[in-house]
């Protein structure tokens, strides 16, 4: 090894190994990740001061959303069936007279 190359200090100290990097870098990553997760949780309705009620509201919202989705899907089905079923029936009736 050439003389002008300096070796970097080893990262074998116990704190760096436990944290997975230098303490300052880990702290910055944890702060940024906490802000990102906080934004996502706030977008779906969580409140840090009343987390149990927020979780209950989230499950109620998902429950209601599920049944609203089924109701909307049923309405779309009926609306499409008004067109699709008669067109299908007419096409079947006209195709049944043709020999194969």
Buried (B, 14 or more C-beta within 10 A) or exposed (E): EEEEEEEEEEEEEEEBEEBEEEEEEBEEEEEEEEEEEEEEBEEEEBEEEEEEEBEEBBEEEEEEEEEEEEEEEEEEEEEEEEEEEEEEEEEEEEEEEEEE
